[in-house]
Amino acid sequence: MLISLFETLFFWLFISRTEDDALIGLVSSYTGNLLSACQNLTAPQRTAVLDVLNLFINSTTTDTAGAAAAADRAAFNGILLRNSWLYFSGGLALLATTVGAALWRRLQMRWGQICAENLVLVLMLGAYEWMFFRTVVLRYQAVSPAELDRMVVDQVEDTC
């Protein structure tokens, strides 16, 4: 049960947030450069840029689709969060039933040793996950903005 609790907390408090932050950081790397360039444009240049963008992007449609996607994602992830706690609760209920049956049948169990061993195993798992994420996962170099720039430019050049 401790592993189930650990995995639930680890995913929802660390993994999901890390994923979201990575994607937001990627978008920020693009918009930051774009916004810096736009600030240096004259009013007529800005108008020309916006006119070109409006040919390809309808901001109202994009905003509406983005809001709907955010709501859908929040609802879907809410179900996943609920399910993860239901799995934990179900496992806890099964454990409680098993322990209750063992106590009712007066089975001789080394409860302290069992709990201590499980706690140590979960702590070892936590230490391993922490080390692995700190030394491998979080240091992994994903596709860089420069590579994405190249992909976008190549696709636009090939298509247009």
HELIX and SHEET records of a PDB file:
HELIX    1   1 LEU A    2  PHE A   10  1                                   9    
HELIX    2   2 PHE A   11  ILE A   15  3                                   5    
HELIX    3   3 SER A   16  GLN A   39  1                                  24    
HELIX    4   4 ALA A   43  PHE A   56  1                                  14    
HELIX    5   5 SER A   59  TRP A  104  1                                  46    
HELIX    6   6 TRP A  111  THR A  135  1                                  25    
HELIX    7   7 VAL A  137  ARG A  139  5                                   3    
HELIX    8   8 PRO A  145  THR A  159  1                                  15    
END                                                                             
